[in-house]
Amino acid sequence: MGKLTSKNQLQQSLTLFPTTMIVIGSVVGSGIFVSSAGMARSLGSAPWMLAVWVFAGILTLFGAFTQCELASQMPRTGGLYEYLKIIYGETMGFIYGWANFMIAGSGAIAAIAYIFASYFGEFVNLPHLSPELEKWPLHLPLIGTLFPLADIGKKIVGSLLIAFLTLLNVRGVKIGATLQSISTSAKILAILVIVGIAFIFGSGVGSMDHLHSVSEAGSSLSGWTLIGAISVAMSGAFWSYDGWGNVAYIGGEVREPSRTLPRAIVLGTFSFIALYLLINLAYLYILPIDVLGKVADDRVASAMVSAIFRTPGAMMVAALILLSTFDTTNSSILTNSRVYYAMANDGVFWKKASETHPQYQTPHVSLWCQGVWAIILLCSGSFDSIMSMYVFVNWALYVLMAIGLFVLRKRNPSAIRPFSVPGYPWVPAIFLLFSFVYVVVTLVSDVSAYQSGAQPLIKSLAGIALVLTGLPFYFLWRRI
């Protein structure tokens, strides 16, 4: 099938600063304010917890370096969809794009918008239906039992957020990127303020000795039990680090993309790794590891502020998380919609999604397709199950990305590479090896949990099955 021609072309208007802010904004969401509690429970050791953050950051950086080389060679709208299509063929590109639409991109938007609504409820009393209606079940194959009428107030607020930000991004990529730059800058400043509060005002509570603290449970970890605890903690760290590759989706709207995209990805990755290490040092300075692991509802940042001022810090941190999730929802809406636009241009998605707005030059149909599906996921309450599937599918695709770099090097050894992975071949090989091991460990853990009755289905395999449901649409769209 020949390539479709969109009615208008996207404008290359984004410079280095907003592009870098999109990288940071796509990653720094709500995870950093809660995930450290689970990591502390698993490890029971401050040094090991910091080591996991550093190790996960290094692997994230290796993955970012790997994508930078691909982005510099193929700076096109669609990012990893385009890379996989060129390297492995159109079908593999479609599978990635469909996974992004069904699970990764839309599911992330739904989940982050729901978290925004949850913290919005700290300031406004949100409505609820009767307990009988909230417990009404909906059984779906591959997904499980859903409760679509539960937490209706949060779902309304989250849906309104998705609709508002979608509309804003329809009005122009510069508007969306400008909002992103402002909100991400404010988020970075707010995190640095919290870190400053910890070390400046927390001297009466905090201690540098906490950075070496080990709980009784942590001191008993060794051998395979330690490896298992590290594996669990790594999942929390990678969830918080996820999103670093989203900016490549908007390659067609970046000025001098072969030069700007790699610089933005590298600068953004170093920035959010530094932010995560700083705030975790602040957590551990104020809260010993055993206290950190027992924080109510995993709200680590709130517990830290409360310990410093001896008054509840929930409202202050809730406001920060509102800002953070607002910012991350916007970046996810802005970037992921370009994947479906690129697919539609190739004739493997709904044809209308290839159109750009006649006035604003944005992929408005793709944006609304994504927004409607994200709202459906949000209202169904299925995104928790979908996000569990997403982790496995996403890392499996990272394996293909890393292999693809070696394939391109072999296929075109003399090709011009505006950005070359430093430390090639070791850096991408290490990322590839870890990604593969992570996929295998996730699959084995899912099978074990299913066999023990801890979960009703093997989520990893269910994720693959859900992705493969797109193949009939693929063959249909190719014929139209």
Secondary structure, 3 states (H helix, E strand, C coil): CCCCCCCCCCCCCECHHHHHHHHHHHHCCCHHHCHHHHHHHHHCEHHHHHHHHHHHHHHHHHHHHHHHHHHHHCCCECCHHHHHHHHHCHHHHHHHHHHHHHHHHHHHHHHHHHHHHHHHCCCCCCCCCCHHHHCCCEEECCCEEECCCCCHHHHHHHHHHHHHHHHHHHCCHHHHHHHHHHHHHHHHHHHHHHHHHHHHHCCCCCCHHHHHCECHHHHCCCHHHHHHHHHHHHHHHHHHHCCCCHHHHEHHHECCHHHHHHHHHHHHHHHHHHHHHHHHHHHHHHCCHHHHCCCHHHCHHHHHHHHHHCCCCHHHHHHHHHHHHHHHHHHHHHHHHHHHHHHHHCCCCCHHHHCCCCCCCCCHHHHHHHHHHHHHHHHHCCHHHHHHHHHHHHHHHHHHHHHHHHHHHHHCCCCCCCCCCCCCCHHHHHHHHHHHHHHHHHHHHHHHHHHCCCCCCCHHHHHHHHHHCCHHHHHHHHHC
